[in-house]
């Protein structure tokens, strides 16, 4: 349970960081985004189709975060007998 808790919290942290990074990248001109291979591939995928992938990613990210928190809540719930 502890391992699952930390894995899911790490996933949530990465998803939140990606959201911040992707919104920051939208304000940068294409030629100023850098020349690293994975950065270019990510930006090409994200802004493909006139930027329609970004809202789709954000919706999927939110659903993933909600699912992670539901699982985290179930993992961290205690069952204590009354009395």
SEFIZA-3560 file (N, C-alpha, C; in Angstrom, 3 decimals):
REM SEFIZA-3560
<numar><xx>0.829</xx><yy>-1.195</yy><zz>0.000</zz><atom>N</atom></numar>
<numar><xx>0.000</xx><yy>0.000</yy><zz>0.000</zz><atom>CA</atom></numar>
<numar><xx>0.870</xx><yy>1.254</yy><zz>0.000</zz><atom>C</atom></numar>
<numar><xx>1.958</xx><yy>1.208</yy><zz>0.750</zz><atom>N</atom></numar>
<numar><xx>2.845</xx><yy>2.375</yy><zz>0.832</zz><atom>CA</atom></numar>
<numar><xx>3.529</xx><yy>2.613</yy><zz>-0.511</zz><atom>C</atom></numar>
<numar><xx>3.967</xx><yy>1.538</yy><zz>-1.152</zz><atom>N</atom></numar>
<numar><xx>4.620</xx><yy>1.677</yy><zz>-2.456</zz><atom>CA</atom></numar>
<numar><xx>3.639</xx><yy>2.244</yy><zz>-3.478</zz><atom>C</atom></numar>
<numar><xx>2.428</xx><yy>1.725</yy><zz>-3.500</zz><atom>N</atom></numar>
<numar><xx>1.408</xx><yy>2.220</yy><zz>-4.422</zz><atom>CA</atom></numar>
<numar><xx>1.115</xx><yy>3.698</yy><zz>-4.173</zz><atom>C</atom></numar>
<numar><xx>1.057</xx><yy>4.075</yy><zz>-2.913</zz><atom>N</atom></numar>
<numar><xx>0.828</xx><yy>5.479</yy><zz>-2.558</zz><atom>CA</atom></numar>
<numar><xx>1.909</xx><yy>6.375</yy><zz>-3.169</zz><atom>C</atom></numar>
<numar><xx>3.164</xx><yy>6.011</yy><zz>-2.980</zz><atom>N</atom></numar>
<numar><xx>4.251</xx><yy>6.852</yy><zz>-3.476</zz><atom>CA</atom></numar>
<numar><xx>4.357</xx><yy>6.827</yy><zz>-4.996</zz><atom>C</atom></numar>
<numar><xx>4.062</xx><yy>5.703</yy><zz>-5.616</zz><atom>N</atom></numar>
<numar><xx>4.079</xx><yy>5.634</yy><zz>-7.080</zz><atom>CA</atom></numar>
<numar><xx>2.998</xx><yy>6.541</yy><zz>-7.661</zz><atom>C</atom></numar>
<numar><xx>1.786</xx><yy>6.448</yy><zz>-7.134</zz><atom>N</atom></numar>
<numar><xx>0.688</xx><yy>7.271</yy><zz>-7.667</zz><atom>CA</atom></numar>
<numar><xx>0.898</xx><yy>8.759</yy><zz>-7.373</zz><atom>C</atom></numar>
<numar><xx>1.442</xx><yy>9.087</yy><zz>-6.215</zz><atom>N</atom></numar>
<numar><xx>1.725</xx><yy>10.495</yy><zz>-5.929</zz><atom>CA</atom></numar>
<numar><xx>2.812</xx><yy>11.025</yy><zz>-6.868</zz><atom>C</atom></numar>
<numar><xx>3.764</xx><yy>10.179</yy><zz>-7.236</zz><atom>N</atom></numar>
<numar><xx>4.792</xx><yy>10.584</yy><zz>-8.201</zz><atom>CA</atom></numar>
<numar><xx>4.180</xx><yy>10.814</yy><zz>-9.579</zz><atom>C</atom></numar>
<numar><xx>3.269</xx><yy>9.946</yy><zz>-9.976</zz><atom>N</atom></numar>
<numar><xx>2.586</xx><yy>10.111</yy><zz>-11.263</zz><atom>CA</atom></numar>
<numar><xx>1.797</xx><yy>11.424</yy><zz>-11.274</zz><atom>C</atom></numar>
<numar><xx>1.087</xx><yy>11.698</yy><zz>-10.200</zz><atom>N</atom></numar>
<numar><xx>0.320</xx><yy>12.952</yy><zz>-10.118</zz><atom>CA</atom></numar>
<numar><xx>1.257</xx><yy>14.153</yy><zz>-10.201</zz><atom>C</atom></numar>
<numar><xx>2.376</xx><yy>14.078</yy><zz>-9.514</zz><atom>N</atom></numar>
<numar><xx>3.349</xx><yy>15.173</yy><zz>-9.564</zz><atom>CA</atom></numar>
<numar><xx>3.884</xx><yy>15.408</yy><zz>-10.968</zz><atom>C</atom></numar>
<numar><xx>4.179</xx><yy>14.326</yy><zz>-11.683</zz><atom>N</atom></numar>
<numar><xx>4.665</xx><yy>14.465</yy><zz>-13.063</zz><atom>CA</atom></numar>
<numar><xx>3.586</xx><yy>15.037</yy><zz>-13.975</zz><atom>C</atom></numar>
<numar><xx>2.351</xx><yy>14.598</yy><zz>-13.800</zz><atom>N</atom></numar>
<numar><xx>1.258</xx><yy>15.135</yy><zz>-14.622</zz><atom>CA</atom></numar>
<numar><xx>1.035</xx><yy>16.620</yy><zz>-14.359</zz><atom>C</atom></numar>
<numar><xx>1.125</xx><yy>17.024</yy><zz>-13.114</zz><atom>N</atom></numar>
<numar><xx>0.969</xx><yy>18.446</yy><zz>-12.791</zz><atom>CA</atom></numar>
<numar><xx>2.117</xx><yy>19.268</yy><zz>-13.372</zz><atom>C</atom></numar>
<numar><xx>3.324</xx><yy>18.722</yy><zz>-13.297</zz><atom>N</atom></numar>
<numar><xx>4.473</xx><yy>19.414</yy><zz>-13.882</zz><atom>CA</atom></numar>
<numar><xx>4.362</xx><yy>19.538</yy><zz>-15.391</zz><atom>C</atom></numar>
<numar><xx>3.842</xx><yy>18.489</yy><zz>-16.035</zz><atom>N</atom></numar>
<numar><xx>3.652</xx><yy>18.538</yy><zz>-17.482</zz><atom>CA</atom></numar>
<numar><xx>2.637</xx><yy>19.606</yy><zz>-17.863</zz><atom>C</atom></numar>
<numar><xx>1.597</xx><yy>19.746</yy><zz>-17.071</zz><atom>N</atom></numar>
<numar><xx>0.592</xx><yy>20.772</yy><zz>-17.367</zz><atom>CA</atom></numar>
<numar><xx>1.224</xx><yy>22.155</yy><zz>-17.328</zz><atom>C</atom></numar>
<numar><xx>1.994</xx><yy>22.421</yy><zz>-16.305</zz><atom>N</atom></numar>
<numar><xx>2.640</xx><yy>23.728</yy><zz>-16.178</zz><atom>CA</atom></numar>
<numar><xx>3.601</xx><yy>23.958</yy><zz>-17.338</zz><atom>C</atom></numar>
<numar><xx>4.397</xx><yy>22.928</yy><zz>-17.671</zz><atom>N</atom></numar>
<numar><xx>5.373</xx><yy>23.060</yy><zz>-18.754</zz><atom>CA</atom></numar>
<numar><xx>4.687</xx><yy>23.277</yy><zz>-20.098</zz><atom>C</atom></numar>
<numar><xx>3.616</xx><yy>22.540</yy><zz>-20.369</zz><atom>N</atom></numar>
<numar><xx>2.949</xx><yy>22.673</yy><zz>-21.662</zz><atom>CA</atom></numar>
<numar><xx>2.288</xx><yy>24.037</yy><zz>-21.819</zz><atom>C</atom></numar>
<numar><xx>1.724</xx><yy>24.571</yy><zz>-20.748</zz><atom>N</atom></numar>
<numar><xx>1.147</xx><yy>25.914</yy><zz>-20.849</zz><atom>CA</atom></numar>
<numar><xx>2.238</xx><yy>26.962</yy><zz>-21.022</zz><atom>C</atom></numar>
<numar><xx>3.399</xx><yy>26.736</yy><zz>-20.429</zz><atom>N</atom></numar>
<numar><xx>4.513</xx><yy>27.672</yy><zz>-20.612</zz><atom>CA</atom></numar>
<numar><xx>5.036</xx><yy>27.610</yy><zz>-22.047</zz><atom>C</atom></numar>
<numar><xx>5.079</xx><yy>26.426</yy><zz>-22.633</zz><atom>N</atom></numar>
<numar><xx>5.590</xx><yy>26.258</yy><zz>-23.996</zz><atom>CA</atom></numar>
<numar><xx>4.668</xx><yy>26.908</yy><zz>-25.022</zz><atom>C</atom></numar>
<numar><xx>3.379</xx><yy>26.969</yy><zz>-24.736</zz><atom>N</atom></numar>
<numar><xx>2.459</xx><yy>27.565</yy><zz>-25.709</zz><atom>CA</atom></numar>
<numar><xx>2.756</xx><yy>29.047</yy><zz>-25.939</zz><atom>C</atom></numar>
<numar><xx>3.407</xx><yy>29.689</yy><zz>-25.001</zz><atom>N</atom></numar>
<numar><xx>3.709</xx><yy>31.119</yy><zz>-25.126</zz><atom>CA</atom></numar>
<numar><xx>5.051</xx><yy>31.374</yy><zz>-25.811</zz><atom>C</atom></numar>
<numar><xx>5.810</xx><yy>30.317</yy><zz>-26.083</zz><atom>N</atom></numar>
<numar><xx>7.125</xx><yy>30.452</yy><zz>-26.696</zz><atom>CA</atom></numar>
<numar><xx>7.014</xx><yy>30.225</yy><zz>-28.196</zz><atom>C</atom></numar>
<numar><xx>7.730</xx><yy>31.030</yy><zz>-28.969</zz><atom>N</atom></numar>
<numar><xx>7.740</xx><yy>30.862</yy><zz>-30.421</zz><atom>CA</atom></numar>
<numar><xx>8.384</xx><yy>29.532</yy><zz>-30.776</zz><atom>C</atom></numar>
<numar><xx>7.979</xx><yy>28.987</yy><zz>-31.920</zz><atom>N</atom></numar>
<numar><xx>8.466</xx><yy>27.669</yy><zz>-32.342</zz><atom>CA</atom></numar>
<numar><xx>9.987</xx><yy>27.637</yy><zz>-32.456</zz><atom>C</atom></numar>
<numar><xx>10.576</xx><yy>28.678</yy><zz>-32.976</zz><atom>N</atom></numar>
<numar><xx>12.032</xx><yy>28.689</yy><zz>-33.171</zz><atom>CA</atom></numar>
<numar><xx>12.801</xx><yy>28.869</yy><zz>-31.861</zz><atom>C</atom></numar>
<numar><xx>12.122</xx><yy>29.297</yy><zz>-30.798</zz><atom>N</atom></numar>
<numar><xx>12.778</xx><yy>29.501</yy><zz>-29.501</zz><atom>CA</atom></numar>
<numar><xx>12.601</xx><yy>28.326</yy><zz>-28.539</zz><atom>C</atom></numar>
<numar><xx>11.998</xx><yy>27.245</yy><zz>-28.982</zz><atom>N</atom></numar>
<numar><xx>11.694</xx><yy>26.119</yy><zz>-28.097</zz><atom>CA</atom></numar>
<numar><xx>12.882</xx><yy>25.202</yy><zz>-27.828</zz><atom>C</atom></numar>
<numar><xx>13.970</xx><yy>25.394</yy><zz>-28.491</zz><atom>N</atom></numar>
<numar><xx>15.149</xx><yy>24.569</yy><zz>-28.259</zz><atom>CA</atom></numar>
<numar><xx>15.367</xx><yy>23.567</yy><zz>-29.372</zz><atom>C</atom></numar>
<numar><xx>16.444</xx><yy>22.775</yy><zz>-29.216</zz><atom>N</atom></numar>
<numar><xx>16.818</xx><yy>21.860</yy><zz>-30.278</zz><atom>CA</atom></numar>
<numar><xx>17.013</xx><yy>20.422</yy><zz>-29.801</zz><atom>C</atom></numar>
<numar><xx>16.570</xx><yy>20.114</yy><zz>-28.611</zz><atom>N</atom></numar>
<numar><xx>16.689</xx><yy>18.748</yy><zz>-28.091</zz><atom>CA</atom></numar>
<numar><xx>15.656</xx><yy>17.841</yy><zz>-28.757</zz><atom>C</atom></numar>
<numar><xx>16.042</xx><yy>16.580</yy><zz>-28.985</zz><atom>N</atom></numar>
<numar><xx>15.213</xx><yy>15.645</yy><zz>-29.741</zz><atom>CA</atom></numar>
<numar><xx>13.847</xx><yy>15.405</yy><zz>-29.088</zz><atom>C</atom></numar>
<numar><xx>13.846</xx><yy>15.064</yy><zz>-27.792</zz><atom>N</atom></numar>
<numar><xx>12.580</xx><yy>14.735</yy><zz>-27.133</zz><atom>CA</atom></numar>
<numar><xx>11.693</xx><yy>15.963</yy><zz>-26.942</zz><atom>C</atom></numar>
<numar><xx>12.311</xx><yy>17.124</yy><zz>-26.733</zz><atom>N</atom></numar>
<numar><xx>11.526</xx><yy>18.352</yy><zz>-26.618</zz><atom>CA</atom></numar>
<numar><xx>10.821</xx><yy>18.662</yy><zz>-27.936</zz><atom>C</atom></numar>
<numar><xx>11.542</xx><yy>18.498</yy><zz>-29.044</zz><atom>N</atom></numar>
<numar><xx>10.936</xx><yy>18.743</yy><zz>-30.354</zz><atom>CA</atom></numar>
<numar><xx>9.814</xx><yy>17.751</yy><zz>-30.645</zz><atom>C</atom></numar>
<numar><xx>10.065</xx><yy>16.461</yy><zz>-30.340</zz><atom>N</atom></numar>
<numar><xx>9.039</xx><yy>15.449</yy><zz>-30.599</zz><atom>CA</atom></numar>
<numar><xx>7.791</xx><yy>15.705</yy><zz>-29.766</zz><atom>C</atom></numar>
<numar><xx>7.975</xx><yy>16.098</yy><zz>-28.513</zz><atom>N</atom></numar>
<numar><xx>6.833</xx><yy>16.377</yy><zz>-27.650</zz><atom>CA</atom></numar>
<numar><xx>6.043</xx><yy>17.571</yy><zz>-28.156</zz><atom>C</atom></numar>
<numar><xx>6.734</xx><yy>18.629</yy><zz>-28.539</zz><atom>N</atom></numar>
<numar><xx>6.043</xx><yy>19.821</yy><zz>-29.050</zz><atom>CA</atom></numar>
<numar><xx>5.325</xx><yy>19.533</yy><zz>-30.361</zz><atom>C</atom></numar>
<numar><xx>5.959</xx><yy>18.755</yy><zz>-31.246</zz><atom>N</atom></numar>
<numar><xx>5.302</xx><yy>18.413</yy><zz>-32.507</zz><atom>CA</atom></numar>
<numar><xx>4.025</xx><yy>17.623</yy><zz>-32.263</zz><atom>C</atom></numar>
<numar><xx>4.074</xx><yy>16.684</yy><zz>-31.333</zz><atom>N</atom></numar>
<numar><xx>2.891</xx><yy>15.888</yy><zz>-31.012</zz><atom>CA</atom></numar>
<numar><xx>1.820</xx><yy>16.737</yy><zz>-30.329</zz><atom>C</atom></numar>
<numar><xx>2.252</xx><yy>17.610</yy><zz>-29.441</zz><atom>N</atom></numar>
<numar><xx>1.324</xx><yy>18.429</yy><zz>-28.664</zz><atom>CA</atom></numar>
<numar><xx>0.587</xx><yy>19.449</yy><zz>-29.529</zz><atom>C</atom></numar>
<numar><xx>1.295</xx><yy>20.048</yy><zz>-30.480</zz><atom>N</atom></numar>
<numar><xx>0.698</xx><yy>21.115</yy><zz>-31.295</zz><atom>CA</atom></numar>
<numar><xx>0.277</xx><yy>20.633</yy><zz>-32.684</zz><atom>C</atom></numar>
<numar><xx>0.238</xx><yy>19.328</yy><zz>-32.885</zz><atom>N</atom></numar>
<numar><xx>-0.184</xx><yy>18.753</yy><zz>-34.165</zz><atom>CA</atom></numar>
<numar><xx>-1.672</xx><yy>19.042</yy><zz>-34.390</zz><atom>C</atom></numar>
<numar><xx>-2.035</xx><yy>19.290</yy><zz>-35.629</zz><atom>N</atom></numar>
<numar><xx>-3.444</xx><yy>19.540</yy><zz>-35.944</zz><atom>CA</atom></numar>
<numar><xx>-3.937</xx><yy>20.869</yy><zz>-35.408</zz><atom>C</atom></numar>
<numar><xx>-3.157</xx><yy>21.913</yy><zz>-35.610</zz><atom>N</atom></numar>
<numar><xx>-3.492</xx><yy>23.272</yy><zz>-35.163</zz><atom>CA</atom></numar>
<numar><xx>-3.679</xx><yy>23.358</yy><zz>-33.651</zz><atom>C</atom></numar>
<numar><xx>-2.920</xx><yy>22.581</yy><zz>-32.906</zz><atom>N</atom></numar>
<numar><xx>-2.950</xx><yy>22.666</yy><zz>-31.448</zz><atom>CA</atom></numar>
<numar><xx>-4.112</xx><yy>21.965</yy><zz>-30.785</zz><atom>C</atom></numar>
<numar><xx>-4.771</xx><yy>21.079</yy><zz>-31.492</zz><atom>N</atom></numar>
<numar><xx>-5.939</xx><yy>20.403</yy><zz>-30.915</zz><atom>CA</atom></numar>
<numar><xx>-5.569</xx><yy>19.287</yy><zz>-29.950</zz><atom>C</atom></numar>
<numar><xx>-4.318</xx><yy>18.862</yy><zz>-29.930</zz><atom>N</atom></numar>
<numar><xx>-3.913</xx><yy>17.807</yy><zz>-29.009</zz><atom>CA</atom></numar>
<numar><xx>-3.746</xx><yy>18.313</yy><zz>-27.582</zz><atom>C</atom></numar>
<numar><xx>-3.470</xx><yy>19.597</yy><zz>-27.424</zz><atom>N</atom></numar>
<numar><xx>-3.273</xx><yy>20.146</yy><zz>-26.077</zz><atom>CA</atom></numar>
<numar><xx>-4.538</xx><yy>20.033</yy><zz>-25.221</zz><atom>C</atom></numar>
<numar><xx>-5.709</xx><yy>20.463</yy><zz>-25.693</zz><atom>N</atom></numar>
<numar><xx>-6.911</xx><yy>20.283</yy><zz>-24.867</zz><atom>CA</atom></numar>
<numar><xx>-7.226</xx><yy>18.817</yy><zz>-24.596</zz><atom>C</atom></numar>
<numar><xx>-6.980</xx><yy>17.963</yy><zz>-25.570</zz><atom>N</atom></numar>
<numar><xx>-7.203</xx><yy>16.533</yy><zz>-25.359</zz><atom>CA</atom></numar>
<numar><xx>-6.287</xx><yy>15.972</yy><zz>-24.290</zz><atom>C</atom></numar>
<numar><xx>-5.035</xx><yy>16.413</yy><zz>-24.316</zz><atom>N</atom></numar>
<numar><xx>-4.098</xx><yy>15.982</yy><zz>-23.273</zz><atom>CA</atom></numar>
<numar><xx>-4.554</xx><yy>16.470</yy><zz>-21.908</zz><atom>C</atom></numar>
<numar><xx>-5.026</xx><yy>17.706</yy><zz>-21.827</zz><atom>N</atom></numar>
<numar><xx>-5.437</xx><yy>18.262</yy><zz>-20.537</zz><atom>CA</atom></numar>
<numar><xx>-6.639</xx><yy>17.504</yy><zz>-19.968</zz><atom>C</atom></numar>
<numar><xx>-7.560</xx><yy>17.120</yy><zz>-20.809</zz><atom>N</atom></numar>
<numar><xx>-8.713</xx><yy>16.348</yy><zz>-20.336</zz><atom>CA</atom></numar>
<numar><xx>-8.265</xx><yy>14.972</yy><zz>-19.849</zz><atom>C</atom></numar>
<numar><xx>-7.432</xx><yy>14.316</yy><zz>-20.634</zz><atom>N</atom></numar>
<numar><xx>-6.915</xx><yy>13.018</yy><zz>-20.226</zz><atom>CA</atom></numar>
<numar><xx>-6.079</xx><yy>13.097</yy><zz>-18.961</zz><atom>C</atom></numar>
<numar><xx>-5.289</xx><yy>14.162</yy><zz>-18.829</zz><atom>N</atom></numar>
<numar><xx>-4.480</xx><yy>14.366</yy><zz>-17.631</zz><atom>CA</atom></numar>
<numar><xx>-5.357</xx><yy>14.521</yy><zz>-16.406</zz><atom>C</atom></numar>
<numar><xx>-6.421</xx><yy>15.282</yy><zz>-16.546</zz><atom>N</atom></numar>
<numar><xx>-7.313</xx><yy>15.499</yy><zz>-15.412</zz><atom>CA</atom></numar>
<numar><xx>-7.998</xx><yy>14.204</yy><zz>-14.990</zz><atom>C</atom></numar>
<numar><xx>-8.444</xx><yy>13.427</yy><zz>-15.961</zz><atom>N</atom></numar>
<numar><xx>-9.051</xx><yy>12.135</yy><zz>-15.632</zz><atom>CA</atom></numar>
<numar><xx>-8.052</xx><yy>11.204</yy><zz>-14.947</zz><atom>C</atom></numar>
<numar><xx>-6.809</xx><yy>11.231</yy><zz>-15.392</zz><atom>N</atom></numar>
<numar><xx>-5.773</xx><yy>10.414</yy><zz>-14.758</zz><atom>CA</atom></numar>
<numar><xx>-5.500</xx><yy>10.856</yy><zz>-13.331</zz><atom>C</atom></numar>
<numar><xx>-5.456</xx><yy>12.158</yy><zz>-13.105</zz><atom>N</atom></numar>
<numar><xx>-5.218</xx><yy>12.681</yy><zz>-11.757</zz><atom>CA</atom></numar>
<numar><xx>-6.366</xx><yy>12.294</yy><zz>-10.823</zz><atom>C</atom></numar>
<numar><xx>-7.588</xx><yy>12.432</yy><zz>-11.299</zz><atom>N</atom></numar>
<numar><xx>-8.750</xx><yy>12.074</yy><zz>-10.475</zz><atom>CA</atom></numar>
<numar><xx>-8.719</xx><yy>10.587</yy><zz>-10.132</zz><atom>C</atom></numar>
<numar><xx>-8.417</xx><yy>9.751</yy><zz>-11.122</zz><atom>N</atom></numar>
<numar><xx>-8.335</xx><yy>8.307</yy><zz>-10.877</zz><atom>CA</atom></numar>
<numar><xx>-7.245</xx><yy>7.979</yy><zz>-9.870</zz><atom>C</atom></numar>
<numar><xx>-6.091</xx><yy>8.610</yy><zz>-10.008</zz><atom>N</atom></numar>
<numar><xx>-4.995</xx><yy>8.384</yy><zz>-9.051</zz><atom>CA</atom></numar>
<numar><xx>-5.421</xx><yy>8.761</yy><zz>-7.645</zz><atom>C</atom></numar>
<numar><xx>-6.107</xx><yy>9.884</yy><zz>-7.497</zz><atom>N</atom></numar>
<numar><xx>-6.511</xx><yy>10.300</yy><zz>-6.155</zz><atom>CA</atom></numar>
<numar><xx>-7.594</xx><yy>9.391</yy><zz>-5.569</zz><atom>C</atom></numar>
<numar><xx>-8.477</xx><yy>8.865</yy><zz>-6.401</zz><atom>N</atom></numar>
<numar><xx>-9.454</xx><yy>7.898</yy><zz>-5.896</zz><atom>CA</atom></numar>
<numar><xx>-8.758</xx><yy>6.637</yy><zz>-5.383</zz><atom>C</atom></numar>
<numar><xx>-7.770</xx><yy>6.160</yy><zz>-6.137</zz><atom>N</atom></numar>
<numar><xx>-7.035</xx><yy>4.973</yy><zz>-5.706</zz><atom>CA</atom></numar>
<numar><xx>-6.224</xx><yy>5.279</yy><zz>-4.443</zz><atom>C</atom></numar>
<numar><xx>-5.608</xx><yy>6.446</yy><zz>-4.392</zz><atom>N</atom></numar>
<numar><xx>-4.851</xx><yy>6.844</yy><zz>-3.199</zz><atom>CA</atom></numar>
<numar><xx>-5.772</xx><yy>6.922</yy><zz>-1.989</zz><atom>C</atom></numar>
<numar><xx>-6.968</xx><yy>7.441</yy><zz>-2.177</zz><atom>N</atom></numar>
<numar><xx>-7.922</xx><yy>7.520</yy><zz>-1.063</zz><atom>CA</atom></numar>
<numar><xx>-8.304</xx><yy>6.133</yy><zz>-0.567</zz><atom>C</atom></numar>
<numar><xx>-8.490</xx><yy>5.192</yy><zz>-1.492</zz><atom>N</atom></numar>
<numar><xx>-8.828</xx><yy>3.819</yy><zz>-1.090</zz><atom>CA</atom></numar>
<numar><xx>-7.654</xx><yy>3.150</yy><zz>-0.376</zz><atom>C</atom></numar>
<numar><xx>-6.451</xx><yy>3.415</yy><zz>-0.828</zz><atom>N</atom></numar>
<numar><xx>-5.265</xx><yy>2.802</yy><zz>-0.239</zz><atom>CA</atom></numar>
<numar><xx>-5.006</xx><yy>3.330</yy><zz>1.169</zz><atom>C</atom></numar>
<numar><xx>-5.275</xx><yy>4.604</yy><zz>1.385</zz><atom>N</atom></numar>
<numar><xx>-4.963</xx><yy>5.223</yy><zz>2.677</zz><atom>CA</atom></numar>
<numar><xx>-6.119</xx><yy>5.221</yy><zz>3.663</zz><atom>C</atom></numar>
<numar><xx>-7.250</xx><yy>4.635</yy><zz>3.297</zz><atom>N</atom></numar>
<numar><xx>-8.394</xx><yy>4.594</yy><zz>4.190</zz><atom>CA</atom></numar>
<numar><xx>-8.195</xx><yy>3.535</yy><zz>5.267</zz><atom>C</atom></numar>
<numar><xx>-8.509</xx><yy>3.889</yy><zz>6.490</zz><atom>N</atom></numar>
<numar><xx>-8.395</xx><yy>2.962</yy><zz>7.614</zz><atom>CA</atom></numar>
<numar><xx>-9.755</xx><yy>2.409</yy><zz>7.986</zz><atom>C</atom></numar>
<numar><xx>-9.796</xx><yy>1.144</yy><zz>8.362</zz><atom>N</atom></numar>
<numar><xx>-11.013</xx><yy>0.528</yy><zz>8.852</zz><atom>CA</atom></numar>
<numar><xx>-10.859</xx><yy>0.310</yy><zz>10.351</zz><atom>C</atom></numar>
<numar><xx>-11.518</xx><yy>1.138</yy><zz>11.117</zz><atom>N</atom></numar>
<numar><xx>-11.419</xx><yy>1.052</yy><zz>12.576</zz><atom>CA</atom></numar>
<numar><xx>-12.793</xx><yy>0.668</yy><zz>13.125</zz><atom>C</atom></numar>
<numar><xx>-12.829</xx><yy>-0.381</yy><zz>13.929</zz><atom>N</atom></numar>
<numar><xx>-14.096</xx><yy>-0.815</yy><zz>14.519</zz><atom>CA</atom></numar>
<numar><xx>-14.549</xx><yy>0.181</yy><zz>15.581</zz><atom>C</atom></numar>
<numar><xx>-15.850</xx><yy>0.440</yy><zz>15.591</zz><atom>N</atom></numar>
<numar><xx>-16.401</xx><yy>1.374</yy><zz>16.579</zz><atom>CA</atom></numar>
<numar><xx>-16.401</xx><yy>0.731</yy><zz>17.968</zz><atom>C</atom></numar>
<numar><xx>-16.214</xx><yy>1.581</yy><zz>18.960</zz><atom>N</atom></numar>
<numar><xx>-16.343</xx><yy>1.086</yy><zz>20.330</zz><atom>CA</atom></numar>
<numar><xx>-15.097</xx><yy>1.031</yy><zz>21.023</zz><atom>C</atom></numar>
//
